[in-house]
Amino acid sequence: MRVDDLLHLESIGLHLVWGDPGLLRREVTGVTATDLRDPTAYLQSGEVVLSGLVWWTPRGGRNKADQFVAALRNAGAVALLAGVVRHNGVPAEIVRACREQQIALVAVPAHTTFRTITDAIYVRRWSDLSSPTDLALPDNVPQSLHRLVRDEVAPDVLLDRISTYLGGLPCALVTASGRTIARCSGASESAPAAIADSLRRADSVNQQIKSADAPYDAWYLHLPVGREAPPLMLREVAEVLRHYRELSMQAHAAGQLAVEDLLAELDDAMSERASLALAMRACGMAEQGRYRVISAATVPYRRVDSVAALRELVSHITDRPFVVGSHGAQAVAIIGDISNPVELVRSVHDLVQSCDPGTSIHVGVGSAAGTAEELRDSFVRSNHAQRAAASLGRDVAAAEDLTTLNELLAGVSAPVRAAYSTQVLGALLEPGASHAGLRATLAAFLDHNGSWTKTAEALYLHVNTVHYRIERIEKLTGRDLSSLADRVDVRAALLSAAATEPDDSIRHAS
């Protein structure tokens, strides 16, 4: 863009004070705002200079005007945009100095802010370019953006400024699963699935923000399909957003110790109510409130992946504050209770899991809790449901959905299941064809409610053979299979063994 282009922008209302046609055709490369008497060190060739003329006073005004305008000329500035508020216009000494030193002079009306002018210049400047690969942001722009990050501005405000420097290009900050963290005011809302698909297909310019610990918490600067920006500019913007991300993570990490303490209290059945309530308050949670616990783990298990996956999943289903930590081999989140939590978790599960197709995520949803004691129940139930989901190969399970003996046992830890099956079945678990045949007969006998005839038909055996095998099983196990209680115990043992043994004769029991 050229200097005279600024005069044609009705939205900012600039007025030419002095400048011949040749000066007005000079190319604008950037903008700097300053009120230093000698701004030489901060100027670059091709820039327009914004100044409120704070440095100028009537006493010694000529010398000050000459010194300031000479600094602009020596640095290669193309125009001075002077505010009229402080001196009720542009002083004659400054007009004379600009004319003598051949610097175009433009008056900035009282109703126009320097921010408005800066934004207008960058929108016009970068939107006219063809995005060469080596085009970078002006030196002062990354510094300005980093300053906004340090000032802890809202992310959408930061993206508004980034969009300005990218020529008004709409942009959003998104996660690998398509969740929008923030977007500039000009960006349209997109469905998470559409964004995630765009990220996978790379059909738009998506600049990854580095420093992700896991695939599930990766961030991207997302641009519209078919719209591009210079790669170097995008990398510079990504560095600013990385800075924003790391400061956010630092603030989050500061409260994680309290979260881990709360999870330990929930896991301790002997913990006193007062201690649990204190741990809840340390996490910003009221003792009396509506909460729900959700547990998750990735397979293969990796703590950082599990926590990141659960955090991303919960972020999709609620915009209320929540806490996430890890306890044992599970990630655990405590959220404000929401309607239809199981359905909501299921609706976004595949989207989150798509961040890392090489792993699977198994989630358990606990019960609603209104007191500290109920929160402990929700914690226990979510953990059990998560283990059941993993054991049964399900994506999501809830404690209230576990309605069969097999589903109930699936949530029991593998070592406990193995110990129980060994204790009940004993020698029946020994390897070998004969014992495998006995286990298959036992499973079929239980499946057919103790019917000798139906068991024989199912296994293509003579009824006498079934009688003989059942008698052997009763001797090996010490159980009376005419007793309902013993049948339940033995069936539970078979189901427990089926979760840990790749034996078809055992799996048949499930």
Salt bridges, closest charged atoms under 4 A:
ASP4 OD2 - ARG2 NH2 2.89
ASP5 OD1 - ARG124 NH2 3.73
GLU27 OE2 - ARG125 NH1 3.45
ASP66 OD2 - ARG62 NE 4.00
ASP66 OD1 - ARG96 NH2 2.92
GLU93 OE1 - ARG96 NE 3.24
GLU100 OE1 - ARG96 NH1 2.83
ASP119 OD2 - ARG115 NE 2.68
ASP128 OD2 - ARG124 NE 3.19
GLU189 OE1 - ARG183 NH2 3.79
ASP197 OD2 - ARG201 NE 2.56
ASP203 OD2 - ARG201 NH1 2.47
ASP217 OD2 - ARG245 NH2 3.52
GLU239 OE2 - ARG242 NH2 2.37
GLU246 OE2 - ARG242 NH1 2.62
ASP267 OD2 - HIS327 NE2 2.82
GLU287 OE2 - ARG273 NE 2.93
ASP305 OD1 - ARG302 NH1 2.68
GLU312 OE1 - ARG179 NH2 2.89
GLU312 OE2 - HIS316 NE2 3.50
ASP337 OD1 - ARG292 NE 2.79
ASP350 OD1 - HIS349 ND1 3.13
GLU373 OE2 - ARG273 NE 3.51
ASP395 OD2 - HIS349 ND1 3.70
GLU407 OE2 - ARG394 NH2 2.64
GLU430 OE1 - HIS435 NE2 3.81
ASP447 OD1 - ARG491 NH1 3.05
ASP447 OD2 - HIS508 NE2 3.30
ASP486 OD1 - ARG479 NH1 3.31
ASP489 OD2 - ARG479 NH1 2.76
ASP503 OD2 - ARG439 NH2 2.45
